Amino acid sequence: MGVEKEIQIFVSLKAGSKIIRKSFVLPKQRQWTVYIYPHAHVDIGYTNTQANVEIIHKRNLVNGMKLARETANYPEGARYVWNPEVMWPVERYLKNATPTEREELLDAIRKGYIHLDAGYINDNTSVTADEEFPRFFGDAKRLEKLTGVPVSTIDQTDVPGMSWGIVPMAAQFGIKYVFAPFNGSDRTGLADKFNFKPFWWIGQDGVSKVLFLQPGDYTPGAREKGFKYWPLMAGQKDPNKLLQIVKTDHPLTFI
């Protein structure tokens, strides 16, 4: 545990009639706050059929709410929060939800069990037309009105291509923060020069801005979780054979 200043530590070890005493200096330690972002990467139609991907991510919402309810009495900071990563799973869930299921999800958002990020999908915004940007944030803003909970973040995972045009549009919609773990493996996944260097990304108008953080790539998580899960899920056309729960073999290393 970190300490705010250098301290002297005294240790005594007794074994029978023998006593060993030792002292040492524990230097000042930096205090760390660790933030964990529980989410599943939304990759529509790349790892599986669109229909099965929808099943998986809607199931994630249900399991996320369940875990959040089970930890609701934990100390603040230890309670479970699920991040759908993008709005697509939420929009898909609400499309066919019963009135009870709909209210359950809205209540989970109000209670902080579910945290929404504003983008509809992980979009290549470099090819997004001007009229598409309002639609990109539309679902998040509608839910913001329904729940009264501000949506002020974007998560852009894996997909490259965040264009300059997203800055004034995000600012217009009250979105202040961009969280962008990149691919880290192949294609255009090696753009690491901005890793762990948060900066204010200022729009071409010189006024609008978002706080941009690229926290390295997301590939190490996939490696630690274990690539053996890939063939069990990818390309599995039968929805009844999809894994209900995916558990990592090495949870501490994964975190």
Secondary structure as the mmCIF struct_conf table of DSSP 4:
data_model
#
loop_
_struct_conf.conf_type_id
_struct_conf.id
_struct_conf.beg_label_comp_id
_struct_conf.beg_label_asym_id
_struct_conf.beg_label_seq_id
_struct_conf.end_label_comp_id
_struct_conf.end_label_asym_id
_struct_conf.end_label_seq_id
BEND BEND1 GLU A 4 LYS A 5
STRN STRN1 ILE A 7 ALA A 15
TURN_TY1_P TURN_TY1_P1 GLY A 16 SER A 17
STRN STRN2 LYS A 18 LEU A 26
STRN STRN3 HIS A 39 HIS A 39
TURN_TY1_P TURN_TY1_P2 ILE A 44 TYR A 46
BEND BEND2 THR A 47 ASN A 48
HELX_RH_AL_P HELX_RH_AL_P1 GLN A 50 GLU A 70
TURN_TY1_P TURN_TY1_P3 THR A 71 ASN A 73
BEND BEND3 TYR A 74 TYR A 74
HELX_LH_PP_P HELX_LH_PP_P1 PRO A 75 PRO A 75
TURN_TY1_P TURN_TY1_P4 GLU A 76 GLY A 77
BEND BEND4 ALA A 78 ARG A 79
STRN STRN4 TRP A 82 ASN A 83
BEND BEND5 GLU A 85 MET A 87
HELX_RH_AL_P HELX_RH_AL_P2 TRP A 88 LYS A 95
TURN_TY1_P TURN_TY1_P5 ASN A 96 ASN A 96
HELX_RH_AL_P HELX_RH_AL_P3 PRO A 99 LYS A 111
TURN_TY1_P TURN_TY1_P6 GLY A 112 GLY A 112
BEND BEND6 TYR A 113 TYR A 113
STRN STRN5 ILE A 114 ILE A 114
BEND BEND7 ALA A 118 ALA A 118
BEND BEND8 TYR A 120 ILE A 121
HELX_RH_3T_P HELX_RH_3T_P1 THR A 125 VAL A 127
TURN_TY1_P TURN_TY1_P7 ASP A 130 GLU A 131
HELX_RH_AL_P HELX_RH_AL_P4 GLU A 132 THR A 147
STRN STRN6 THR A 153 ASP A 155
STRN STRN7 ASP A 158 ASP A 158
TURN_TY1_P TURN_TY1_P8 TRP A 164 GLY A 165
HELX_RH_AL_P HELX_RH_AL_P5 ILE A 166 GLN A 172
TURN_TY1_P TURN_TY1_P9 PHE A 173 GLY A 174
STRN STRN8 TYR A 177 PHE A 179
STRN STRN9 PHE A 182 PHE A 182
BEND BEND9 SER A 185 ASP A 186
TURN_TY1_P TURN_TY1_P10 ARG A 187 THR A 188
TURN_TY1_P TURN_TY1_P11 LYS A 193 PHE A 194
STRN STRN10 ASN A 195 ASN A 195
TURN_TY1_P TURN_TY1_P12 PHE A 196 PHE A 196
STRN STRN11 PHE A 199 ILE A 202
TURN_TY1_P TURN_TY1_P13 GLN A 204 ASP A 205
BEND BEND10 GLY A 206 VAL A 207
STRN STRN12 LYS A 209 LEU A 213
STRN STRN13 GLN A 214 GLN A 214
BEND BEND11 GLY A 216 GLY A 216
STRN STRN14 ASP A 217 ASP A 217
BEND BEND12 TYR A 218 TYR A 218
HELX_RH_AL_P HELX_RH_AL_P6 THR A 219 LYS A 225
TURN_TY1_P TURN_TY1_P14 PHE A 227 LYS A 228
HELX_RH_AL_P HELX_RH_AL_P7 TYR A 229 MET A 233
TURN_TY1_P TURN_TY1_P15 ALA A 234 GLY A 235
HELX_RH_3T_P HELX_RH_3T_P2 PRO A 239 LYS A 241
BEND BEND13 LEU A 242 LEU A 242
BEND BEND14 GLN A 244 GLN A 244
BEND BEND15 ASP A 249 ASP A 249
HELX_RH_AL_P HELX_RH_AL_P8 PRO A 251 PHE A 254
#
